Amino acid sequence: DWSSDVCSSDLAGLDRWLQGLVPLPQAPRVLDLGCGFGASLLRWVETTHGTGVGVTRSRVQQRRANAEARRRGLQDRCSFVVQDFTAPLDGTFDVVIAIESLAHAADLDDVLRAIRAALKPGGHFVWLDDSLRAEASNDADVQELSRRWSSPPLPELAQRDRRLHAAGLRVLRTIDITSQVASAPPRDKEKRRRRLLWLRRLLPLPLARHLADAFLGGIALEDLYARGVACYAATASMRPEESA
């Protein structure tokens, strides 16, 4: 039962569940696109006895992730780099993971093609992200999220299959785990929204505005979940074996 392992407060359980979605070879080589501070990739490397590369666009995240790899004694098996998600990497990978990092990509189709190129034939891609249940680009919260995060509107869940197929990947299955997404009470969200808008007016510095917008976008996303417009789903796909 996957729900026993997936819980908003148990990220290690979430990683274990994601690992179970696809067959993994012994000691796989793992690529994490949008690795953040490296927590998921480090868990994957430790639990699968594999090696890994994490890609981020933040040098702060890269430094902290590499420092944590050294602290755990994994520096020879795990590294973190700063580059665009479409940039090539040395070698190929048994599995690529993307956890909450692609739904807002402006160049999603290019990223998916790059993922296919990074996978070994027969390798797998595990993608966990927010999506819309149906087309809702004119929805006020969808537009607010897009504006605050300076990104395209969230894609529809049904688009995943089409875009993965167009990139040369075969979809194996998609599992909706929206029930695991926690939602704050409406009154609490409204208090946070008012406070952030007040801070944004009070501190009109670019960094302060950027941080406030990031949190305001997050509240819009929470509203989309509360209204049943957004969903949280994992899709497993693979690069087909080369034909003879």
C-alpha positions in Angstrom: 0.0 0.0 0.0 1.8 3.1 -1.2 -0.2 5.4 1.1 1.5 3.9 4.1 4.8 5.2 2.9 3.8 8.6 1.4 3.1 11.3 3.9 3.7 15.1 3.8 5.9 14.9 6.9 7.8 11.8 5.7 10.0 12.7 2.8 12.1 9.6 3.2 9.0 7.6 2.8 8.1 9.5 -0.3 11.5 8.7 -1.8 11.1 5.0 -0.9 7.8 5.0 -2.7 9.1 6.7 -5.8 11.9 4.2 -6.0 9.3 1.4 -6.1 7.6 2.8 -9.1 10.3 1.6 -11.5 12.7 -1.3 -11.7 16.2 -0.2 -10.6 19.4 -2.0 -11.4 22.0 -2.8 -8.8 23.8 0.4 -7.8 22.1 2.7 -10.3 23.4 6.0 -11.6 20.8 8.6 -10.7 20.2 12.1 -12.1 18.1 14.6 -10.0 16.9 17.6 -12.0 16.0 20.4 -9.6 17.8 18.8 -6.7 17.5 21.7 -4.3 19.8 21.1 -1.3 20.3 17.5 -2.3 18.2 15.7 0.3 16.3 13.4 -2.1 19.4 12.5 -4.2 21.4 11.7 -1.2 18.7 9.4 0.1 18.5 7.7 -3.3 22.3 7.2 -3.4 22.4 5.8 0.1 19.4 3.4 -0.2 20.2 2.1 -3.7 24.0 1.9 -3.1 24.3 3.9 -6.3 25.9 7.1 -7.6 24.3 10.3 -8.5 24.4 13.8 -10.0 22.2 16.6 -8.8 21.4 19.6 -11.1 20.4 23.0 -9.6 20.4 26.6 -10.8 21.5 27.9 -7.4 25.1 28.1 -6.3 23.9 28.3 -2.7 22.1 25.0 -3.0 25.1 23.4 -4.8 27.5 24.4 -2.0 25.2 23.1 0.7 24.4 19.9 -1.1 28.1 19.1 -1.8 28.9 19.9 1.9 26.2 17.5 3.1 27.5 14.8 0.7 31.0 15.3 2.3 29.5 15.1 5.8 27.9 11.8 4.9 31.0 10.4 3.3 29.2 10.3 -0.1 31.4 12.8 -2.0 32.9 10.1 -4.2 29.5 8.8 -5.2 27.4 12.0 -5.4 28.1 15.5 -6.9 26.0 18.6 -7.5 26.4 21.0 -10.5 24.9 24.4 -11.4 23.5 24.4 -15.0 20.4 24.6 -17.1 18.2 21.5 -17.1 18.7 21.1 -20.8 22.5 21.2 -20.7 24.2 17.8 -21.4 26.0 15.8 -18.7 28.8 13.3 -18.9 27.6 9.8 -19.4 24.1 8.4 -19.2 21.8 7.5 -16.3 19.7 4.5 -15.2 17.1 6.8 -13.7 16.2 10.5 -13.8 14.1 12.0 -11.0 12.4 15.4 -11.0 10.5 16.2 -7.9 8.5 19.5 -8.0 10.9 21.0 -10.5 9.5 20.9 -14.0 5.8 22.0 -13.9 6.9 25.7 -14.1 9.6 25.2 -16.7 9.4 27.6 -19.6 11.2 25.1 -21.9 9.5 21.9 -20.7 9.6 20.1 -24.0 13.3 20.8 -24.4 13.9 19.5 -20.8 12.0 16.3 -21.6 14.0 15.7 -24.7 17.2 16.3 -22.7 16.0 13.8 -20.1 15.5 11.2 -22.8 19.1 11.9 -24.1 20.4 11.5 -20.5 18.8 8.1 -20.0 20.3 4.8 -21.0 18.1 2.8 -23.3 15.7 1.1 -21.0 16.3 3.7 -18.3 13.4 5.3 -16.4 12.2 8.8 -15.6 10.2 9.4 -12.4 8.4 12.8 -12.3 6.4 14.1 -9.3 4.8 17.4 -9.7 1.8 19.7 -9.5 -0.7 19.7 -12.4 -4.1 21.0 -13.3 -7.0 18.5 -13.4 -8.3 20.2 -16.5 -7.6 23.2 -18.7 -7.9 26.3 -16.5 -5.5 28.9 -17.8 -8.0 31.6 -17.2 -8.5 30.7 -13.6 -7.6 33.6 -11.3 -5.4 31.5 -9.0 -3.7 29.8 -12.0 -2.9 33.3 -13.3 -1.8 34.5 -9.9 0.6 31.6 -9.5 2.0 32.1 -12.9 2.5 35.8 -12.4 4.1 35.5 -8.9 6.5 32.8 -10.0 7.2 34.3 -13.5 6.4 30.9 -15.1 3.9 29.4 -17.6 0.6 28.3 -16.2 0.6 24.8 -14.7 0.1 22.2 -17.4 -2.8 19.8 -17.4 -2.1 16.3 -16.0 -3.3 14.8 -19.3 -0.6 16.8 -21.1 2.1 14.8 -19.4 1.5 11.7 -21.5 1.4 13.7 -24.7 4.6 15.6 -24.0 6.5 12.6 -22.7 5.5 10.7 -25.8 6.6 13.6 -28.0 10.0 13.6 -26.3 10.5 9.9 -27.1 9.5 8.5 -23.7 7.0 5.7 -23.0 4.6 6.4 -20.2 4.2 3.4 -17.8 1.8 4.8 -15.3 0.6 7.9 -13.5 -0.6 7.8 -9.8 -2.5 10.6 -8.3 -1.4 11.2 -4.7 -3.3 14.5 -4.1 -4.8 13.0 -0.9 -1.4 13.4 0.7 -1.2 17.2 0.1 -1.9 19.1 3.3 -4.0 22.2 3.2 -4.0 25.1 5.6 -7.3 26.6 6.9 -8.6 29.4 4.7 -8.4 31.9 7.5 -4.7 31.2 8.0 -3.9 31.5 4.3 -5.7 34.8 4.1 -3.7 36.1 7.1 -0.5 35.1 5.4 -1.6 36.7 2.1 -2.4 40.0 3.8 0.9 40.0 5.7 2.9 39.3 2.6 1.2 42.0 0.6 1.8 44.5 3.4 5.5 43.5 3.6 5.8 43.8 -0.2 4.6 47.4 0.0 6.6 48.2 3.0 9.9 46.8 1.7 10.0 47.7 -2.1 13.5 46.1 -2.6 13.9 43.6 -5.4 14.9 40.7 -3.1 12.1 41.4 -0.7 9.5 41.6 -3.5 10.9 38.3 -5.0 10.6 36.5 -1.7 7.1 37.8 -1.1 6.0 36.8 -4.6 7.4 33.3 -4.0 5.2 32.9 -0.9 2.2 34.6 -2.5 2.5 32.1 -5.4 2.6 29.3 -3.0 -0.6 30.5 -1.4 -2.3 30.6 -4.8 -1.1 27.0 -5.4 -2.6 26.0 -2.0 -5.9 27.6 -3.1 -5.9 25.6 -6.3 -5.5 22.4 -4.3 -8.2 23.4 -1.8 -10.6 24.0 -4.7 -9.8 20.7 -6.4 -8.3 22.4 -9.5 -4.8 21.2 -9.0 -3.6 17.7 -8.4 -0.3 16.1 -7.3 0.8 13.1 -9.3 3.8 10.8 -10.0 4.4 9.6 -13.6 6.8 6.8 -14.4 8.1 6.6 -18.0 11.1 5.0 -19.7 13.4 5.4 -22.7 12.6 2.4 -25.0 15.3 0.0 -25.7 17.0 0.6 -29.0 15.5 -1.5 -31.8 17.8 -4.0 -33.4 
